[in-house]
Amino acid sequence: MSVERPMMILQRTAELVELLAERGALTPAEIAEHVDTPRSSVYRLGDALREVGLAEQVPESHIRLTRRWLRLADAARAGLSEWEAARDVLDDLSGSTRQTAFLSVPRGEGSICVEWARGDAINVLLLKPGRSLPLYAGAAGRVTLAFGLDDPAPYLTKAPFEAYTKRTLTTATKLRKDILQSRKQGYVISDCDVTDGIGALGAPLLRTKSGAFAGAISLAGLAEEFNERRGEFVEMLLAAAETLSSSLP
């Protein structure tokens, strides 16, 4: 068997796991549509994941990830030693604002949440530990696009992107403008561009010695409150970003 075939299987399995992590339980037909894979292959991949206890079948033929992933996620988080200070910073930020605070790090063409501190509006937020946002949407994603890429031009050639809401920035023109504005002010404003009624703010985390981009700290909650208290929230977010950045090598 060639090397390409096992690698292709691994890639499709990874895409399936990512999809289930982001969307929750789905039918094989829904999975096949999202990952552009024949339904017969989806069944085989699903069976393989069930054999090793990483997926399970639930009513109406839906496939979902098992709780075994929680243990794997805890192990992965424990290995992020450079972020040891994040827990206290996120707790303080969430406690002072009553909003949900997130730590996200770059991964591929997205930003994945690795830690959070829950606020009042937790049940309506899309982002959670283990879930990711694309670079064009949400505070964490757009912080990574604006501050984490030296040259965002190659990524922007893939526009237009799929919209989450009517306010999602999907075109290269709008995203270029957003990048310039974000770099000028030092933070990102996300106003209902991922979920209707949800606002967010994001700021970059920079390494102490090199100044290189390390991740994003963001704050999310009800858009109405974010619009009313934006200045206050920005000040607290930037202070938290400075504190966490100072703990990085």
C-alpha positions as a Markdown table, in Angstrom:
| # | Residue | x | y | z |
|---|---|---|---|---|
| 1 | Met | 0.0 | 0.0 | 0.0 |
| 2 | Ser | 1.4 | 3.4 | -0.9 |
| 3 | Val | 2.1 | 6.1 | 1.8 |
| 4 | Glu | -0.5 | 8.4 | 0.2 |
| 5 | Arg | -3.5 | 6.1 | 1.1 |
| 6 | Pro | -2.8 | 5.9 | 4.9 |
| 7 | Met | -2.2 | 9.7 | 4.9 |
| 8 | Met | -5.4 | 10.3 | 3.1 |
| 9 | Ile | -7.3 | 8.2 | 5.6 |
| 10 | Leu | -5.7 | 10.0 | 8.5 |
| 11 | Gln | -6.6 | 13.4 | 6.9 |
| 12 | Arg | -10.2 | 12.4 | 6.4 |
| 13 | Thr | -10.4 | 11.1 | 9.9 |
| 14 | Ala | -9.0 | 14.3 | 11.2 |
| 15 | Glu | -11.6 | 16.3 | 9.2 |
| 16 | Leu | -14.4 | 14.1 | 10.6 |
| 17 | Val | -13.2 | 14.6 | 14.2 |
| 18 | Glu | -12.9 | 18.4 | 13.6 |
| 19 | Leu | -16.4 | 18.6 | 12.1 |
| 20 | Leu | -18.0 | 16.6 | 15.0 |
| 21 | Ala | -16.1 | 18.7 | 17.5 |
| 22 | Glu | -17.4 | 21.9 | 15.9 |
| 23 | Arg | -21.0 | 20.9 | 14.9 |
| 24 | Gly | -21.9 | 18.1 | 17.4 |
| 25 | Ala | -23.7 | 14.9 | 16.4 |
| 26 | Leu | -24.3 | 14.6 | 12.6 |
| 27 | Thr | -25.7 | 12.0 | 10.3 |
| 28 | Pro | -23.4 | 10.3 | 7.7 |
| 29 | Ala | -25.1 | 12.2 | 5.0 |
| 30 | Glu | -24.4 | 15.5 | 6.7 |
| 31 | Ile | -20.8 | 14.5 | 7.3 |
| 32 | Ala | -20.3 | 13.5 | 3.7 |
| 33 | Glu | -21.6 | 16.9 | 2.5 |
| 34 | His | -19.3 | 18.9 | 4.8 |
| 35 | Val | -16.0 | 16.9 | 4.3 |
| 36 | Asp | -16.6 | 16.1 | 0.6 |
| 37 | Thr | -16.3 | 12.4 | 1.2 |
| 38 | Pro | -18.5 | 9.5 | -0.1 |
| 39 | Arg | -21.0 | 8.3 | 2.4 |
| 40 | Ser | -19.6 | 4.8 | 2.3 |
| 41 | Ser | -16.2 | 6.2 | 3.4 |
| 42 | Val | -17.9 | 8.1 | 6.2 |
| 43 | Tyr | -19.4 | 4.9 | 7.5 |
| 44 | Arg | -16.0 | 3.2 | 7.5 |
| 45 | Leu | -14.4 | 6.1 | 9.3 |
| 46 | Gly | -17.2 | 6.2 | 11.8 |
| 47 | Asp | -16.9 | 2.5 | 12.4 |
| 48 | Ala | -13.1 | 2.8 | 13.0 |
| 49 | Leu | -13.6 | 5.6 | 15.5 |
| 50 | Arg | -16.3 | 3.6 | 17.3 |
| 51 | Glu | -13.9 | 0.6 | 17.5 |
| 52 | Val | -11.4 | 2.6 | 19.5 |
| 53 | Gly | -14.0 | 4.3 | 21.6 |
| 54 | Leu | -13.6 | 7.8 | 20.1 |
| 55 | Ala | -17.1 | 8.0 | 18.6 |
| 56 | Glu | -20.5 | 6.5 | 19.2 |
| 57 | Gln | -23.8 | 6.2 | 17.3 |
| 58 | Val | -26.8 | 7.9 | 18.9 |
| 59 | Pro | -30.5 | 7.9 | 17.9 |
| 60 | Glu | -31.5 | 8.6 | 14.3 |
| 61 | Ser | -28.1 | 7.3 | 13.0 |
| 62 | His | -26.2 | 10.4 | 14.3 |
| 63 | Ile | -22.5 | 10.0 | 15.0 |
| 64 | Arg | -20.9 | 12.0 | 17.8 |
| 65 | Leu | -17.6 | 12.1 | 19.7 |
| 66 | Thr | -17.4 | 10.2 | 23.0 |
| 67 | Arg | -16.3 | 11.5 | 26.4 |
| 68 | Arg | -12.9 | 9.9 | 26.0 |
| 69 | Trp | -11.9 | 13.0 | 24.1 |
| 70 | Leu | -12.3 | 14.9 | 27.4 |
| 71 | Arg | -9.4 | 13.0 | 28.9 |
| 72 | Leu | -7.3 | 13.5 | 25.8 |
| 73 | Ala | -8.1 | 17.3 | 25.9 |
| 74 | Asp | -7.1 | 17.5 | 29.5 |
| 75 | Ala | -3.8 | 15.8 | 28.7 |
| 76 | Ala | -3.2 | 18.2 | 25.8 |
| 77 | Arg | -4.0 | 21.2 | 27.9 |
| 78 | Ala | -1.6 | 19.9 | 30.7 |
| 79 | Gly | 1.2 | 20.0 | 28.1 |
| 80 | Leu | 0.8 | 23.7 | 27.4 |
| 81 | Ser | 3.2 | 24.7 | 30.2 |
| 82 | Glu | 3.8 | 28.1 | 28.8 |
| 83 | Trp | 0.2 | 29.1 | 29.5 |
| 84 | Glu | 0.3 | 28.2 | 33.2 |
| 85 | Ala | -0.6 | 31.8 | 34.1 |
| 86 | Ala | -3.6 | 31.8 | 31.8 |
| 87 | Arg | -6.1 | 30.3 | 34.3 |
| 88 | Asp | -5.7 | 33.1 | 36.9 |
| 89 | Val | -5.7 | 35.9 | 34.2 |
| 90 | Leu | -8.9 | 34.5 | 32.5 |
| 91 | Asp | -10.6 | 34.1 | 35.9 |
| 92 | Asp | -9.8 | 37.6 | 36.9 |
| 93 | Leu | -11.0 | 39.0 | 33.5 |
| 94 | Ser | -14.2 | 37.0 | 33.6 |
| 95 | Gly | -14.9 | 37.9 | 37.2 |
| 96 | Ser | -14.5 | 41.6 | 36.7 |
| 97 | Thr | -16.6 | 41.7 | 33.5 |
| 98 | Arg | -19.0 | 38.8 | 34.1 |
| 99 | Gln | -18.3 | 37.8 | 30.5 |
| 100 | Thr | -16.6 | 34.7 | 29.1 |
| 101 | Ala | -12.9 | 35.0 | 28.6 |
| 102 | Phe | -11.0 | 32.7 | 26.2 |
| 103 | Leu | -7.4 | 31.8 | 25.4 |
| 104 | Ser | -6.9 | 30.7 | 21.8 |
| 105 | Val | -3.8 | 29.6 | 19.9 |
| 106 | Pro | -3.2 | 29.4 | 16.1 |
| 107 | Arg | -3.8 | 26.1 | 14.4 |
| 108 | Gly | -3.7 | 25.8 | 10.6 |
| 109 | Glu | -6.1 | 28.3 | 9.1 |
| 110 | Gly | -7.9 | 28.9 | 12.4 |
| 111 | Ser | -7.6 | 29.7 | 16.1 |
| 112 | Ile | -8.4 | 27.0 | 18.6 |
| 113 | Cys | -9.6 | 27.7 | 22.1 |
| 114 | Val | -7.5 | 25.9 | 24.7 |
| 115 | Glu | -8.8 | 27.5 | 27.9 |
| 116 | Trp | -11.7 | 29.6 | 29.1 |
| 117 | Ala | -13.4 | 31.2 | 32.2 |
| 118 | Arg | -17.1 | 31.1 | 32.0 |
| 119 | Gly | -19.3 | 34.2 | 32.2 |
| 120 | Asp | -23.1 | 34.8 | 32.3 |
| 121 | Ala | -24.0 | 34.2 | 28.6 |
| 122 | Ile | -22.2 | 30.8 | 28.2 |
| 123 | Asn | -25.1 | 28.9 | 26.7 |
| 124 | Val | -25.2 | 31.0 | 23.6 |
| 125 | Leu | -21.5 | 31.1 | 22.7 |
| 126 | Leu | -20.1 | 29.1 | 19.8 |
| 127 | Leu | -16.5 | 29.0 | 21.0 |
| 128 | Lys | -15.5 | 26.5 | 23.7 |
| 129 | Pro | -12.3 | 24.6 | 24.6 |
| 130 | Gly | -11.4 | 22.4 | 21.7 |
| 131 | Arg | -13.4 | 24.3 | 19.2 |
| 132 | Ser | -11.9 | 26.7 | 16.7 |
| 133 | Leu | -12.8 | 29.7 | 14.6 |
| 134 | Pro | -11.6 | 30.5 | 11.1 |
| 135 | Leu | -9.2 | 33.4 | 10.7 |
| 136 | Tyr | -11.9 | 35.6 | 9.1 |
| 137 | Ala | -14.5 | 35.3 | 11.9 |
| 138 | Gly | -14.8 | 36.0 | 15.6 |
| 139 | Ala | -12.5 | 37.9 | 17.9 |
| 140 | Ala | -9.9 | 35.1 | 18.3 |
| 141 | Gly | -9.8 | 34.3 | 14.6 |
| 142 | Arg | -9.5 | 37.8 | 13.4 |
| 143 | Val | -6.9 | 38.6 | 16.0 |
| 144 | Thr | -4.8 | 35.8 | 14.6 |
| 145 | Leu | -5.4 | 37.0 | 11.1 |
| 146 | Ala | -4.4 | 40.6 | 11.9 |
| 147 | Phe | -1.5 | 40.0 | 14.3 |
| 148 | Gly | -0.4 | 36.4 | 13.7 |
| 149 | Leu | 0.3 | 36.5 | 9.9 |
| 150 | Asp | 3.1 | 38.6 | 8.6 |
| 151 | Asp | 1.5 | 38.6 | 5.2 |
| 152 | Pro | -2.3 | 37.8 | 5.2 |
| 153 | Ala | -2.5 | 38.1 | 1.4 |
| 154 | Pro | -2.2 | 34.4 | 0.6 |
| 155 | Tyr | -5.0 | 33.6 | 3.0 |
| 156 | Leu | -7.2 | 36.4 | 1.6 |
| 157 | Thr | -7.0 | 34.9 | -1.9 |
| 158 | Lys | -9.4 | 32.2 | -0.7 |
| 159 | Ala | -12.1 | 34.8 | -0.2 |
| 160 | Pro | -15.1 | 35.1 | -0.3 |
| 161 | Phe | -15.6 | 32.9 | 2.8 |
| 162 | Glu | -18.8 | 31.3 | 4.1 |
| 163 | Ala | -20.8 | 33.6 | 6.3 |
| 164 | Tyr | -22.0 | 32.8 | 9.8 |
| 165 | Thr | -24.3 | 35.8 | 10.0 |
| 166 | Lys | -25.1 | 38.8 | 7.9 |
| 167 | Arg | -22.2 | 40.6 | 9.6 |
| 168 | Thr | -19.5 | 38.1 | 8.9 |
| 169 | Leu | -16.6 | 39.7 | 7.0 |
| 170 | Thr | -16.4 | 37.4 | 4.0 |
| 171 | Thr | -14.6 | 39.4 | 1.3 |
| 172 | Ala | -10.9 | 40.2 | 1.0 |
| 173 | Thr | -11.6 | 43.9 | 0.8 |
| 174 | Lys | -13.5 | 44.0 | 4.1 |
| 175 | Leu | -11.0 | 41.8 | 5.8 |
| 176 | Arg | -8.0 | 43.9 | 4.6 |
| 177 | Lys | -9.8 | 47.0 | 6.1 |
| 178 | Asp | -10.4 | 45.2 | 9.3 |
| 179 | Ile | -6.8 | 44.1 | 9.6 |
| 180 | Leu | -5.6 | 47.7 | 9.2 |
| 181 | Gln | -8.1 | 49.0 | 11.7 |
| 182 | Ser | -7.3 | 46.2 | 14.2 |
| 183 | Arg | -3.5 | 46.8 | 14.0 |
| 184 | Lys | -4.0 | 50.5 | 14.4 |
| 185 | Gln | -6.1 | 50.2 | 17.6 |
| 186 | Gly | -4.4 | 47.1 | 19.0 |
| 187 | Tyr | -7.5 | 44.9 | 19.3 |
| 188 | Val | -10.4 | 43.4 | 17.4 |
| 189 | Ile | -14.1 | 44.1 | 17.7 |
| 190 | Ser | -16.5 | 41.3 | 16.8 |
| 191 | Asp | -20.1 | 42.5 | 16.6 |
| 192 | Cys | -22.4 | 39.6 | 15.8 |
| 193 | Asp | -20.2 | 38.2 | 13.1 |
| 194 | Val | -20.3 | 34.7 | 14.4 |
| 195 | Thr | -23.5 | 34.5 | 16.3 |
| 196 | Asp | -26.5 | 36.9 | 16.2 |
| 197 | Gly | -26.7 | 38.9 | 19.4 |
| 198 | Ile | -23.2 | 38.0 | 20.6 |
| 199 | Gly | -20.4 | 40.6 | 20.8 |
| 200 | Ala | -16.7 | 40.0 | 21.5 |
| 201 | Leu | -13.4 | 41.7 | 21.8 |
| 202 | Gly | -9.9 | 40.2 | 21.1 |
| 203 | Ala | -6.3 | 41.2 | 21.7 |
| 204 | Pro | -3.0 | 39.6 | 20.7 |
| 205 | Leu | -0.6 | 37.9 | 23.1 |
| 206 | Leu | 3.0 | 38.5 | 22.3 |
| 207 | Arg | 6.1 | 36.8 | 23.5 |
| 208 | Thr | 8.3 | 38.8 | 25.9 |
| 209 | Lys | 11.7 | 38.4 | 24.2 |
| 210 | Ser | 10.9 | 38.2 | 20.5 |
| 211 | Gly | 7.5 | 40.1 | 20.4 |
| 212 | Ala | 6.2 | 37.2 | 18.2 |
| 213 | Phe | 2.5 | 36.4 | 18.2 |
| 214 | Ala | 1.7 | 33.6 | 20.6 |
| 215 | Gly | -2.1 | 33.6 | 20.7 |
| 216 | Ala | -5.3 | 35.6 | 21.4 |
| 217 | Ile | -7.2 | 36.5 | 24.5 |
| 218 | Ser | -10.8 | 37.4 | 23.9 |
| 219 | Leu | -14.0 | 38.3 | 25.8 |
| 220 | Ala | -17.5 | 37.5 | 24.6 |
| 221 | Gly | -21.1 | 38.0 | 25.8 |
| 222 | Leu | -24.3 | 39.7 | 24.8 |
| 223 | Ala | -23.8 | 42.3 | 22.1 |
| 224 | Glu | -26.0 | 44.9 | 23.7 |
| 225 | Glu | -23.8 | 44.9 | 26.9 |
| 226 | Phe | -20.6 | 44.9 | 24.8 |
| 227 | Asn | -21.8 | 48.0 | 22.9 |
| 228 | Glu | -22.7 | 49.8 | 26.1 |
| 229 | Arg | -19.5 | 49.0 | 28.0 |
| 230 | Arg | -17.0 | 48.6 | 25.1 |
| 231 | Gly | -14.5 | 51.2 | 26.4 |
| 232 | Glu | -14.5 | 49.6 | 29.9 |
| 233 | Phe | -14.1 | 46.1 | 28.4 |
| 234 | Val | -11.4 | 47.1 | 26.0 |
| 235 | Glu | -9.3 | 48.6 | 28.9 |
| 236 | Met | -9.7 | 45.4 | 31.0 |
| 237 | Leu | -9.0 | 43.1 | 28.1 |
| 238 | Leu | -5.8 | 45.0 | 27.1 |
| 239 | Ala | -4.6 | 44.9 | 30.7 |
| 240 | Ala | -5.2 | 41.1 | 30.8 |
| 241 | Ala | -3.3 | 40.7 | 27.5 |
| 242 | Glu | -0.4 | 42.6 | 28.9 |
| 243 | Thr | -0.3 | 40.5 | 32.1 |
| 244 | Leu | -0.5 | 37.2 | 30.2 |
| 245 | Ser | 2.0 | 38.3 | 27.6 |
| 246 | Ser | 4.5 | 39.2 | 30.3 |
| 247 | Ser | 4.5 | 35.6 | 31.5 |
| 248 | Leu | 5.5 | 34.2 | 28.1 |
| 249 | Pro | 9.1 | 33.4 | 27.3 |
